[in-house]
């Protein structure tokens, strides 16, 4: 599904919420936290749900930025990935060559003021159709969805091949890093980071969307110390399933099982072995001798309920954590995970994504938790 925001200072930027199967190739990347410090451990491209070649572009783009903006602090691959996740779903559906060139090119709708996606301001062509194949009106281009005029102002040669092209992953990532750094922002400061993202698209809802992705990428590779006893057994059992595919209807007390691959509705008959959200929690809690109902809504009826109004701070490691359309109605709960502590949970998030660690803020509709241990 594509959504469009009204023009801001940077222009209209494509927002994509597409779901697809994640890449299986691996690339290690040093994980960093929200203050820019290194964290022990590595993160694979597959674990992050990012194609390997795009992850490489984010890493090099972040590493190069101080050569262009000497005063910039805190730039990291997670920030670039958070932007590109929204703008193009990491160039989903397009091939990214070894040189970083993306085919076919990613080009947004014509910005002719017709009202498509909320755009009501016509933007006349500025590049003679060079990058967007439209010599009359502008279109956003590349995996970071720059307007051609903006890319000319900030574009950098990220792969040192002598050309600067928004349809090249390395060039686009380096250019986005430079744009976000401005004249020398400290992006390890969350307020400055949010302000930088707001310049990219003048919508605070957009900022929140991007930040949720950054928070999830920041959380990868960081796991709080395991508790002892049954709580530790439950958490360890869930953590051991990281990387297994989401399988709608899959999983249970005995482990991963076969379910639907890619979507509860309109699926094409493919199947995959793995877990859905409640199948994962069933499996983990079975290690403590606890039998849970099959659905997330059913699991909300078990144990001591922790209301959403108590906030995340009321949760303890090992608690079930719920998300629902109405925080006071268990029947509306649509997702469940296991709270790890320090604002993180282990969960099977959705079709196309593997079992992984997420910040609890990665999903809206927080509906409280339940304590069974």
C-alpha positions as CSV (number, residue, x, y, z in Angstrom):
1,X,0.0,0.0,0.0
2,X,1.4,3.4,-1.0
3,X,0.8,6.6,1.0
4,X,1.7,10.1,0.1
5,X,2.3,13.2,2.3
6,X,1.8,16.8,1.2
7,X,4.8,18.7,0.1
8,X,7.3,19.9,2.6
9,X,10.7,21.5,2.2
10,X,12.2,18.4,0.8
11,X,9.2,17.6,-1.3
12,X,6.8,14.6,-1.6
13,X,8.4,11.4,-0.5
14,X,7.1,7.9,-1.2
15,X,6.0,5.9,1.7
16,X,5.7,2.2,1.2
17,X,4.3,-0.4,3.7
18,X,4.9,-3.4,1.4
19,X,5.4,-6.9,2.9
20,X,7.6,-9.4,1.3
21,X,9.8,-12.4,2.1
22,X,13.1,-11.3,3.7
23,X,16.5,-11.9,2.2
24,X,18.4,-15.0,3.4
25,X,22.0,-13.9,2.6
26,X,24.0,-12.7,5.6
27,X,26.1,-9.7,6.3
28,X,27.5,-8.7,9.7
29,X,27.1,-5.1,10.8
30,X,28.2,-3.6,14.1
31,X,25.1,-2.8,16.1
32,X,24.8,0.7,17.7
33,X,22.6,2.0,20.3
34,X,20.5,5.2,20.4
35,X,23.4,7.2,21.9
36,X,25.7,6.1,19.1
37,X,27.9,3.8,21.2
38,X,28.9,0.3,20.1
39,X,27.2,-2.8,21.4
40,X,28.9,-6.2,21.6
41,X,27.7,-8.5,18.9
42,X,26.8,-8.3,15.2
43,X,23.6,-8.1,13.2
44,X,23.0,-9.9,10.0
45,X,21.2,-8.4,7.0
46,X,18.7,-11.4,7.2
47,X,18.1,-10.7,10.9
48,X,17.3,-7.1,10.1
49,X,15.1,-8.1,7.2
50,X,17.2,-6.1,4.8
51,X,18.7,-7.3,1.5
52,X,22.5,-7.7,1.8
53,X,23.4,-5.2,-0.9
54,X,21.2,-2.5,0.6
55,X,22.6,-3.1,4.1
56,X,26.1,-2.6,2.6
57,X,24.9,0.7,1.2
58,X,23.6,1.9,4.5
59,X,26.9,0.9,6.3
60,X,29.1,2.7,3.8
61,X,26.8,5.7,3.6
62,X,26.9,6.1,7.4
63,X,30.7,5.6,7.5
64,X,31.3,8.3,4.8
65,X,29.2,11.1,6.1
66,X,31.8,12.9,8.2
67,X,34.0,13.3,5.0
68,X,31.2,15.6,3.8
69,X,29.8,17.0,7.1
70,X,32.7,17.1,9.5
71,X,30.5,18.1,12.5
72,X,28.0,15.3,12.1
73,X,27.7,13.0,15.1
74,X,25.7,9.8,15.6
75,X,25.0,8.8,12.0
76,X,24.6,5.0,11.8
77,X,23.2,2.4,9.4
78,X,20.0,2.1,11.5
79,X,19.0,5.7,10.6
80,X,19.4,5.2,6.9
81,X,17.6,1.9,7.1
82,X,14.7,3.5,9.0
83,X,14.3,6.0,6.2
84,X,14.6,3.5,3.3
85,X,12.3,1.1,5.0
86,X,9.5,3.7,4.6
87,X,10.5,5.1,1.3
88,X,11.0,1.9,-0.7
89,X,11.0,-1.1,1.7
90,X,14.7,-1.4,1.0
91,X,14.2,-1.3,-2.8
92,X,11.8,-4.3,-2.5
93,X,10.9,-5.8,-5.9
94,X,14.0,-4.3,-7.6
95,X,17.3,-5.8,-8.3
96,X,20.4,-4.2,-6.8
97,X,23.6,-5.0,-8.6
98,X,27.1,-5.4,-7.3
99,X,27.8,-1.7,-8.2
100,X,24.7,-0.6,-6.3
101,X,22.7,0.2,-9.4
102,X,18.9,-0.5,-8.9
103,X,16.8,-1.9,-11.7
104,X,14.2,-1.1,-12.7
105,X,14.5,2.4,-11.3
106,X,12.3,3.4,-8.4
107,X,10.2,6.4,-9.6
108,X,7.2,7.9,-7.7
109,X,4.0,9.2,-9.2
110,X,3.9,12.4,-11.3
111,X,3.7,15.5,-9.1
112,X,1.3,17.4,-11.3
113,X,-1.0,18.7,-8.6
114,X,-3.7,16.3,-9.6
115,X,-4.3,15.2,-6.0
116,X,-2.8,11.7,-6.3
117,X,-2.0,10.5,-2.8
118,X,-2.7,14.0,-1.4
119,X,-0.3,15.9,-3.6
120,X,-2.1,19.1,-4.8
121,X,1.0,21.2,-5.6
122,X,2.4,20.9,-9.1
123,X,6.2,20.7,-9.3
124,X,7.5,21.4,-12.8
125,X,10.4,19.3,-14.1
126,X,13.9,20.4,-13.1
127,X,16.1,17.7,-14.7
128,X,14.8,17.4,-18.2
129,X,13.5,13.9,-17.3
130,X,17.1,12.7,-16.6
131,X,16.3,10.7,-13.5
132,X,12.5,10.4,-13.5
133,X,11.8,10.1,-17.2
134,X,9.4,12.9,-17.0
135,X,10.3,16.2,-18.8
136,X,7.1,18.0,-17.7
137,X,6.7,17.3,-13.9
138,X,8.9,16.1,-11.1
139,X,8.8,12.6,-9.6
140,X,10.6,11.3,-6.5
141,X,13.4,9.0,-7.4
142,X,15.5,6.2,-6.0
143,X,15.3,4.1,-2.8
144,X,15.4,7.2,-0.7
145,X,12.8,9.0,-2.9
146,X,14.6,12.3,-3.5
147,X,13.2,15.0,-5.7
148,X,15.7,15.5,-8.5
149,X,16.3,19.1,-7.5
150,X,17.0,18.1,-3.9
151,X,19.3,15.3,-5.0
152,X,21.3,17.7,-7.2
153,X,21.9,19.8,-4.1
154,X,22.9,16.9,-1.7
155,X,23.9,14.1,-4.0
156,X,27.2,12.3,-3.3
157,X,29.2,9.6,-5.1
158,X,28.9,6.9,-2.5
159,X,30.7,4.2,-4.5
160,X,33.4,6.4,-6.0
161,X,32.7,5.4,-9.6
162,X,32.7,9.0,-10.9
163,X,29.0,9.4,-11.2
164,X,26.3,10.6,-8.8
165,X,23.0,8.8,-9.4
166,X,19.9,8.6,-7.1
167,X,19.2,5.1,-8.6
168,X,22.4,3.8,-7.1
169,X,22.1,2.4,-3.6
170,X,25.5,3.7,-2.4
171,X,25.0,7.2,-3.9
172,X,21.5,7.5,-2.5
173,X,22.4,6.3,1.0
174,X,25.4,8.6,1.2
175,X,23.3,11.5,0.0
176,X,20.5,10.8,2.5
177,X,23.1,10.7,5.3
178,X,24.5,14.1,4.2
179,X,21.0,15.6,4.0
180,X,20.0,14.3,7.5
181,X,23.2,15.6,9.0
182,X,22.5,19.1,7.8
183,X,25.2,21.5,8.9
184,X,26.4,19.1,11.7
185,X,23.6,17.6,13.8
186,X,24.2,15.3,16.7
187,X,21.9,12.4,15.7
188,X,22.8,10.5,18.8
189,X,20.4,13.0,20.5
190,X,16.9,11.7,20.0
191,X,15.3,15.1,19.7
192,X,17.9,16.2,17.0
193,X,17.3,12.9,15.2
194,X,13.6,13.4,15.1
195,X,14.1,17.0,13.9
196,X,16.3,15.8,11.1
197,X,13.8,13.2,10.0
198,X,11.1,15.9,10.1
199,X,13.1,17.9,7.5
200,X,13.0,14.9,5.3
201,X,9.2,14.9,5.4
202,X,7.2,17.5,7.2
203,X,4.9,15.1,9.0
204,X,5.3,14.0,12.6
205,X,3.4,10.8,11.8
206,X,6.2,10.1,9.2
207,X,8.8,10.8,11.9
208,X,7.1,8.3,14.2
209,X,7.0,5.7,11.5
210,X,10.7,6.1,10.8
211,X,11.7,6.1,14.4
212,X,9.8,2.8,15.1
213,X,12.0,1.2,12.4
214,X,15.2,2.8,13.8
215,X,14.3,1.6,17.3
216,X,13.8,-1.9,16.1
217,X,17.1,-1.9,14.2
218,X,18.8,-0.4,17.3
219,X,17.4,-3.3,19.4
220,X,18.9,-6.0,17.2
221,X,21.8,-7.8,18.9
222,X,20.9,-6.4,22.3
223,X,19.3,-8.8,24.8
224,X,18.9,-8.2,28.5
225,X,20.5,-10.7,30.9
226,X,18.4,-13.8,31.2
227,X,16.6,-14.3,34.5
228,X,16.8,-17.7,36.3
229,X,14.2,-20.3,36.8
230,X,11.1,-20.7,34.7
231,X,11.2,-17.1,33.5
232,X,14.6,-17.7,32.0
233,X,13.5,-21.0,30.5
234,X,10.6,-19.3,28.7
235,X,12.7,-16.4,27.4
236,X,15.5,-18.7,26.3
237,X,13.1,-21.0,24.4
238,X,11.7,-18.0,22.5
239,X,15.1,-16.4,21.8
240,X,16.3,-19.7,20.3
241,X,13.7,-19.4,17.6
242,X,15.1,-16.1,16.2
243,X,15.3,-16.1,12.4
244,X,12.5,-18.7,11.9
245,X,9.9,-17.5,9.4
246,X,6.5,-16.1,10.3
247,X,4.0,-18.9,9.5
248,X,0.3,-17.9,9.9
249,X,-1.3,-20.7,11.9
250,X,2.1,-22.3,12.5
251,X,3.8,-23.3,15.7
252,X,2.6,-24.7,19.0
253,X,3.8,-26.3,22.2
254,X,5.9,-28.8,20.4
255,X,7.7,-26.3,18.2
256,X,7.5,-24.8,14.7
257,X,4.9,-26.3,12.3
258,X,3.7,-25.6,8.8
259,X,1.4,-22.7,8.1
260,X,0.6,-20.1,5.5
261,X,3.6,-18.3,4.1
262,X,2.7,-14.7,3.3
263,X,-0.7,-13.4,4.2
264,X,-3.8,-14.5,6.1
265,X,-5.9,-13.1,3.2
266,X,-5.3,-13.6,-0.5
267,X,-2.4,-16.0,0.0
268,X,-1.3,-18.0,-3.0
269,X,-1.1,-21.4,-1.5
270,X,2.5,-21.3,-0.4
271,X,3.3,-22.7,3.0
272,X,6.3,-22.3,5.4
273,X,7.4,-23.9,8.6
274,X,7.7,-21.5,11.5
275,X,5.6,-19.6,14.1
276,X,2.9,-17.0,14.3
277,X,2.8,-14.8,17.3
278,X,0.7,-17.0,19.6
279,X,2.3,-20.2,18.4
280,X,5.7,-18.8,19.6
281,X,4.4,-18.0,23.0
282,X,2.7,-21.4,23.3
283,X,6.0,-23.0,22.6
284,X,8.0,-20.9,25.0
285,X,5.6,-21.2,27.9
286,X,5.4,-25.0,27.4
287,X,9.1,-25.1,28.7
288,X,7.7,-23.9,32.0
289,X,4.9,-26.5,32.0
290,X,2.3,-23.9,31.1
291,X,-0.3,-24.7,28.4
292,X,-1.6,-21.5,26.7
293,X,-4.7,-21.1,24.4
294,X,-3.9,-21.0,20.7
295,X,-4.9,-17.4,20.0
296,X,-3.5,-14.1,21.3
297,X,-7.0,-13.1,22.5
298,X,-7.3,-16.4,24.4
299,X,-3.9,-15.9,26.0
300,X,-5.0,-12.6,27.4
301,X,-7.5,-14.5,29.6
302,X,-4.7,-16.4,31.4
303,X,-2.7,-15.3,34.4
304,X,-2.8,-11.9,36.2
305,X,-3.8,-9.2,33.7
306,X,-1.6,-6.1,33.6
307,X,-3.7,-3.2,32.2
308,X,-2.4,-0.9,29.4
309,X,-3.1,2.1,31.6
310,X,-0.3,0.9,34.0
311,X,2.3,1.5,31.2
312,X,5.2,-0.5,30.0
313,X,7.0,0.0,33.3
314,X,4.5,-2.4,35.0
315,X,5.9,-5.3,32.8
316,X,8.5,-7.8,34.1
317,X,10.7,-10.1,32.0
318,X,8.7,-13.2,31.0
319,X,5.3,-11.4,30.9
320,X,3.1,-11.8,27.9
321,X,2.7,-8.4,26.1
322,X,-0.4,-7.7,24.1
323,X,-1.5,-5.4,21.3
324,X,-5.2,-4.8,20.4
325,X,-7.6,-2.4,18.9
326,X,-9.2,-1.7,22.3
327,X,-6.8,-1.9,25.2
328,X,-9.7,-2.9,27.6
329,X,-11.2,-5.6,25.4
330,X,-9.3,-8.9,25.3
331,X,-11.4,-10.0,22.3
332,X,-9.7,-7.3,20.1
333,X,-6.2,-8.4,20.8
334,X,-4.4,-9.2,17.6
335,X,-0.7,-9.7,18.6
336,X,1.3,-11.2,21.5
337,X,5.0,-11.3,22.4
338,X,7.1,-12.0,25.4
339,X,8.6,-9.1,27.3
340,X,12.4,-9.3,27.8
341,X,13.0,-6.2,29.9
342,X,14.6,-2.9,29.0
343,X,11.7,-2.0,26.6
344,X,12.2,-5.1,24.4
345,X,10.2,-8.1,23.4
346,X,10.7,-11.3,21.4
347,X,7.9,-12.0,18.9
348,X,6.8,-13.3,15.6
349,X,5.7,-9.9,14.1
350,X,4.0,-10.5,10.8
351,X,4.0,-12.3,7.5
352,X,7.3,-11.8,5.7
353,X,9.3,-11.2,8.9
354,X,11.1,-13.7,11.0
355,X,11.0,-14.2,14.8
356,X,13.0,-11.4,16.2
357,X,13.6,-8.9,19.1
358,X,11.6,-5.7,18.8
359,X,11.2,-2.6,21.0
360,X,7.8,-2.7,22.5
361,X,7.1,0.5,20.7
362,X,7.5,-1.2,17.3
363,X,3.7,-1.9,17.2
364,X,0.8,0.4,18.0
365,X,-2.2,-0.6,20.1
366,X,-0.4,-1.5,23.3
367,X,-3.0,-3.5,25.3
368,X,-1.1,-4.4,28.5
369,X,0.3,-7.8,29.5
370,X,-0.3,-10.9,31.6
371,X,1.9,-12.4,34.3
372,X,1.9,-16.2,34.5
373,X,5.2,-16.8,36.2
